[in-house]
Structures are given as structure tokens and as C-alpha cells.
């Protein structure tokens, strides 16, 4: 990392991040910018930077715009890393979709950020632990019907659950599937047990969460 660009609108934090970049890569030359306009000017003047530490909330726009521009230009060969206080899904995934290769929260200890940046040369993406956990939770929430670790419902139980989610009672389910009310009640009981729920609404939410039924219908 011979050159780095720090894009941060707060003066003291910008200086702090510049020092962090030098601590991580002692030979690097650091340029700074406080706005998107200044950052783009730096890029035109410099041509390229090996590393870019980019804040999201800037006075004239979002740093995600700059990350998208850097990622869209293969010749730039810049490694863009978000440095921010925002840790919610919207900011995290917008930045990653734009092409961010790292996401660091500024409230971490300085030594940790330095170490995370140094990991870049070892092929380790610099991601704050809480952000990594958020990413894992996001994909875990999506669930997949074929996941053998999830509740395994029979084809008939899936049919019953689908009707339950549509508001059918046990008598209606029995009539629709041409089975006895007693058999329908047995299927409902088995579904509640497998999903670990106690009512229709809970069963429906859990089934949507697991991908057993389609929430968009």
C-alpha cells in the first residue's frame, strides 16, 4: 500500500484515520479529502490510490457513490474500505453492493483498526466483528427450504400449513383435502410441534422465515 486516500468530513477524525493508515502501512503516502468533490479532485490529480478509507456520510453526498465509482473503474485498482459509525443493514449492504471490500466502524480501538487494515496484504478483508456477525445473520435469516437442519414437514403437512396461512380452519382444511377433521387436527398438531409454535400466526411467520411458504403470494 504505497498510497492511501482518506475521505472524511470531520477534521480531527480525518487526521486520526490518516495516522491509522500510516501506522498500518508506514511507507504509504496519505492524501485526504473532506467531501466527494475534493475526493474526486484528488483522484484526478493522483491518478490512483492503493487504498481508500471512505466515510459514508459526507456533506455533498454518500461515500457509497465514490466506492461505486472506484469499483467501476478496473484501472483504478483501489482497495475501498468503509470507515463509518453506521452499522445498520441498509448502510452495510449498500456499501458492499457498491464494491466496498471492507467495512470498519470508527469506534473500535485504534490498534484493532490498524491490525485489520494490515490483514489486507494477507488476503483478509477488514471487517469489524459486529459487521461480520450482521452479515452472517442476514444470510441465516434468509433460510432455505432444502436445509436439512430445519424442520422437515411432509408434503401433506406443507399443504395443511399453506391452508392454515390462508385462514382456513381445521374443518375447512379437512374439506379441502378430503380428509377427516380428526386427521386434519393431527396434521396441525404435528406442524406446531415441528415448528415449535402454538398458534396459526406463529406457524405462518415461522414458515415464511424458513422459506416453507412464499411470503409474496
Wavefront OBJ file of the C-alpha trace (Angstrom):
o trace
v 0.000 0.000 0.000
v 2.133 2.866 -1.288
v -0.689 5.426 -1.388
v -3.929 5.976 0.507
v -6.846 8.372 0.279
v -8.817 9.234 3.421
v -12.267 10.677 2.745
v -13.765 12.060 5.972
v -15.530 15.353 6.641
v -14.589 15.780 10.335
v -11.133 17.322 10.615
v -9.954 15.513 13.735
v -11.263 12.151 12.582
v -9.702 12.684 9.154
v -6.305 13.297 10.760
v -6.819 10.310 13.041
v -7.600 7.991 10.115
v -4.613 9.320 8.194
v -2.371 8.374 11.127
v -4.041 4.963 11.322
v -3.254 4.386 7.639
v 0.398 5.279 8.236
v 0.547 3.045 11.309
v -0.780 0.170 9.218
v 1.474 0.875 6.230
v 4.466 3.032 7.292
v 5.643 3.642 3.720
v 2.290 4.880 2.452
v 1.703 8.446 1.306
v -1.676 9.681 2.528
v -3.899 12.246 0.823
v -7.086 13.497 2.443
v -10.444 14.899 1.371
v -13.447 16.207 3.258
v -16.070 15.972 0.512
v -16.887 13.952 -2.580
v -15.803 16.859 -4.774
v -12.418 17.029 -3.066
v -12.009 13.244 -3.250
v -12.691 13.207 -6.972
v -10.233 16.041 -7.438
v -7.589 14.079 -5.545
v -8.223 11.084 -7.776
v -7.843 13.173 -10.915
v -4.603 14.687 -9.612
v -3.119 11.445 -8.266
v -4.456 9.081 -10.893
v -4.975 6.205 -8.464
v -4.595 5.166 -4.831
v -3.852 1.720 -3.483
v -6.206 2.180 -0.535
v -9.245 4.384 0.078
v -10.775 4.833 3.539
v -14.197 6.309 2.857
v -16.785 7.691 5.261
v -20.413 7.247 4.218
v -21.955 10.489 5.465
v -20.339 13.359 3.588
v -21.595 16.961 3.185
v -22.200 16.627 -0.543
v -23.397 13.040 -0.786
v -22.710 9.486 0.258
v -19.295 7.892 0.225
v -21.005 4.867 -1.315
v -21.117 6.879 -4.562
v -17.345 7.185 -4.551
v -16.908 3.487 -3.765
v -19.139 2.646 -6.704
v -17.048 4.849 -8.992
v -13.805 3.276 -7.815
v -15.184 -0.228 -8.270
v -16.496 0.548 -11.741
v -13.027 1.577 -12.921
v -10.821 -1.550 -13.175
v -7.776 0.579 -13.966
v -8.033 2.316 -10.597
v -7.051 -0.869 -8.705
v -8.048 0.853 -5.469
v -8.999 -1.164 -2.368
v -12.031 0.710 -0.948
v -12.828 0.341 2.754
v -15.763 1.985 4.504
v -14.889 3.772 7.759
v -18.080 4.873 9.469
v -20.296 4.873 12.537
v -23.248 3.341 10.661
v -23.763 -0.349 11.410
v -27.321 -0.951 10.128
v -28.256 -3.310 7.291
v -29.140 -0.546 4.853
v -25.747 1.155 5.016
v -23.741 -2.066 5.257
v -25.270 -3.836 2.287
v -25.485 -0.749 0.075
v -21.750 -0.251 0.552
v -20.904 -3.898 -0.087
v -23.091 -3.971 -3.190
v -21.313 -0.848 -4.455
v -17.989 -2.649 -4.218
v -16.589 -1.978 -0.735
v -14.001 -4.617 0.169
v -14.043 -3.789 3.864
v -16.293 -2.178 6.458
v -14.767 -0.752 9.629
v -16.527 1.013 12.484
v -14.646 4.066 13.728
v -15.494 3.433 17.373
v -13.082 0.486 17.529
v -9.705 0.766 19.278
v -7.027 2.225 17.049
v -4.817 -0.859 17.359
v -7.610 -3.098 16.126
v -8.258 -0.977 13.035
v -4.543 -0.919 12.260
v -4.406 -4.713 12.533
v -7.499 -5.138 10.381
v -6.015 -2.945 7.661
v -2.747 -4.848 7.768
v -4.709 -8.006 7.118
v -5.422 -6.761 3.583
v -1.969 -7.852 2.400
v -2.691 -11.336 3.793
v -5.934 -11.541 1.872
v -8.100 -10.859 4.945
v -10.956 -8.397 4.294
v -11.025 -5.698 7.007
v -14.463 -6.097 8.574
v -15.428 -5.150 12.116
v -16.597 -8.171 14.144
v -20.092 -6.754 14.688
v -20.462 -6.166 10.945
v -19.327 -9.723 10.194
v -21.965 -11.010 12.622
v -24.614 -8.835 10.959
v -23.717 -10.236 7.528
v -23.928 -13.810 8.842
v -27.297 -13.121 10.497
v -28.615 -11.623 7.268
v -27.910 -14.777 5.286
v -29.065 -17.028 8.115
v -32.422 -15.225 8.177
v -32.993 -15.922 4.514
v -33.278 -19.649 5.184
v -33.587 -22.311 2.510
v -36.337 -24.930 2.242
v -33.777 -27.595 1.366
v -31.788 -27.067 4.533
v -31.843 -30.437 6.270
v -31.150 -28.765 9.606
v -34.570 -27.065 9.518
v -37.963 -28.590 10.358
v -38.825 -31.359 7.896
v -42.513 -31.243 7.010
v -44.191 -33.912 4.917
v -45.857 -32.950 1.656
v -49.265 -33.232 3.307
v -48.140 -31.077 6.249
v -46.957 -28.423 3.820
v -50.379 -28.452 2.169
v -52.058 -28.079 5.554
v -49.683 -25.282 6.571
v -50.373 -23.459 3.309
v -54.115 -23.604 4.002
v -53.607 -22.534 7.611
v -51.677 -19.478 6.446
v -54.597 -18.595 4.173
v -57.014 -18.527 7.112
v -58.595 -21.970 6.770
v -59.780 -23.605 9.999
v -59.440 -27.341 10.632
v -62.879 -28.140 9.266
v -62.159 -26.175 6.074
v -58.792 -27.926 5.712
v -60.422 -31.334 6.096
v -62.989 -30.470 3.448
v -60.397 -29.020 1.034
v -58.076 -32.014 1.312
v -60.879 -34.569 1.569
v -59.674 -35.918 4.889
v -61.391 -36.253 8.251
v -61.354 -33.355 10.731
v -59.536 -35.639 13.154
v -56.766 -36.250 10.608
v -56.554 -32.525 9.823
v -56.211 -31.770 13.533
v -53.397 -34.328 13.761
v -51.515 -32.650 10.920
v -51.917 -29.225 12.546
v -50.625 -30.596 15.855
v -47.589 -32.126 14.107
v -46.854 -28.845 12.313
v -46.980 -26.845 15.550
v -44.662 -29.349 17.210
v -42.119 -29.354 14.366
v -42.112 -25.554 14.103
v -42.111 -25.167 17.898
v -45.092 -22.784 17.830
v -48.512 -22.702 19.498
v -50.779 -20.946 17.020
v -51.650 -20.169 13.399
v -49.966 -16.738 13.296
v -46.713 -18.055 14.760
v -46.750 -21.025 12.388
v -47.225 -18.713 9.408
v -44.381 -16.382 10.437
v -42.025 -19.285 11.057
v -42.930 -20.910 7.746
v -42.231 -17.675 5.851
v -38.943 -17.245 7.724
v -37.857 -20.773 6.813
v -38.992 -20.440 3.204
v -41.592 -23.185 3.569
v -44.290 -20.901 2.204
v -43.995 -17.902 -0.090
v -44.480 -14.543 1.649
v -45.122 -12.706 -1.651
v -48.262 -14.553 -2.677
l 1 2 3 4 5 6 7 8 9 10 11 12 13 14 15 16 17 18 19 20 21 22 23 24 25 26 27 28 29 30 31 32 33 34 35 36 37 38 39 40 41 42 43 44 45 46 47 48 49 50 51 52 53 54 55 56 57 58 59 60 61 62 63 64 65 66 67 68 69 70 71 72 73 74 75 76 77 78 79 80 81 82 83 84 85 86 87 88 89 90 91 92 93 94 95 96 97 98 99 100 101 102 103 104 105 106 107 108 109 110 111 112 113 114 115 116 117 118 119 120 121 122 123 124 125 126 127 128 129 130 131 132 133 134 135 136 137 138 139 140 141 142 143 144 145 146 147 148 149 150 151 152 153 154 155 156 157 158 159 160 161 162 163 164 165 166 167 168 169 170 171 172 173 174 175 176 177 178 179 180 181 182 183 184 185 186 187 188 189 190 191 192 193 194 195 196 197 198 199 200 201 202 203 204 205 206 207 208 209 210 211 212 213 214 215 216 217
